[in-house]
Amino acid sequence: MKNKQFLFLSILVLFAFGACSSGPSQTSTGNPPQISIPSLQNMEDLQNSFRGLVQAVLPSVVRIDVVEVTTQNQDGPQTNPFFEFFFGRPEGDSTNPQEYRAEGLGSGVIVRRDGQTVFVLTNAHVIGDATEISITLDDQREYMAELVGKDARKDLALVSFDTSDQDIVVARLGNSDELYVGDWVLAMGSPFGFQSTVTAGIISALNRTGGPGGNISDFIQTDAAINRGNSGGALVNLQGEVIGINTWITTQSGGSVGLGFAIPINNVKRAIEDFIATGEVQYGWLGVSIGSVDREIQQSLGLESGRGALVNSVYKNSPAGRAGLLPGDIIVRVGNRGVNSSDDVVLRVGELPVNESADLQVLRNRQLITLPVEIVSRESEDAIAGQSQDLWTGASVYPVTKDLRRELNLAENDTGVLVTQVIRRSPAAIAGMQDRDRIIRVNGQSVTNLQEYYLALNSRLTGDIEFSYVRDGVELKITIVKN
């Protein structure tokens, strides 16, 4: 780590102060060439800038200790797998039912003060199902805290404690939309319980997806060392602003390998307000089943790029349904933000204000159109699943590729589109459609690719829609009524 920091500082100093020779020269006495070296004062100035930054921000970064109490039978204690990964498995006698105390730790950032109530932001996986939460400040003052709210989809939680102390430092939140790859950042937290640890690095990448537990954020990637216990801590820019919440790492050893990920602070700001107001994060809901556009789908639809998200199905009485969104549309922009994938759409729609109108830009038959939609609040997963009968069609399809022909033993002239998923209780499921059915005609129109499929499917907005498909070498027909 010392070598890495020295390298960073050396590179910065070389660029800032031009530490290089003007060319080789040698005197008649054989002395080596003279090299211009940065003054000690310049290096101390650089050091002092880091020192001042740390002193300003570190008081707003806290250590969080949690205790999760469970009662288990003789099979032994069971805890949340995410909790176990970061904090280890509790020990205890497994011969009789008894109470177990699983202790864990993480980090947090003080983000708000309201009177005597101080709010601390952290990760949901740090809090878990904790029954005891304690906060330790940088100066070792300790407070017992309580949960305000948590959200698994963003892996965020807000806790609070009360104090009359007036010197509590609240972090300044920056703008993560202004970040660039290569920007310097500092990671602050309590890795492995070593409180108030600071590591330095750069932003390695932006808009990373695929976090653990289905986290929907587009992460900041950094090579600043992040380890277990850093979760919930601050990623800070050179202006002393928190621009990310450190959340997870990619590692095979359990320690940092320079692949750390933080939730952008702009994905967090509204969540803080929601937690304080209602105890939970409010998500916007569009009402579609979507997927990303891979190369095969791009070619089958005749698209110039794979940017955007393919609409597979639309809930009839959803904002998307009322706005006229159709299966086969490609969502390329949500509000004022472009989208590259289905993950982008989920994130951007979730952040839209509820009960307000936003514009969707979609590609329909390769033509760009704009549809205004009024976003509503997302219901629970069970409530959404209960509306499956209103999901048109409820079936996702995929082009018949060379690999699929080989896998399914299809001939070269066996075209159509392949059903890859049928959502339970949807119109397609009720009609009897199944995975791996190969649709060859819709309303009597021949289907050889996705473009022809969606054109035929959307040619009739209501009434009977007839599907001809092949299953196990037998051609079958079903009719689904679209209301």
Secondary structure by P-SEA (a helix, b strand, c coil): caaaaaaaaaaaaaaaccccccccccccccccbbbbbccaaaaaaaaaaaaaaaaaccccbbbbbbbbbbbbccccccccaaaaacccccccccccbbbbbbbbcbbbbbccccccbbbbbbbccccccccbbbbbcccbbbbbbbbccccccccbbbbbcccccccbbbbbbbbcccccccbbbbbbcccccccbbbbbbccccccccccccccccbbbbbccccccccccccccccccccccccccccccccccccbbbbccccccaaaaaaaacccbbbbbbcccbbbbbcaaaaaaaccccccbbbbcccccccccccccccccbbbccccccccccaaaaaaaaaaccccbbbbbbbbcccbbbbbbbbbcccccaaaaaaacccccccbbbbcccaaaaaaaccccccbbbbbccccccccccccccccccccccccccccccaaaaaaaaacccccbbbbbbbcccbbbbbbbbcc
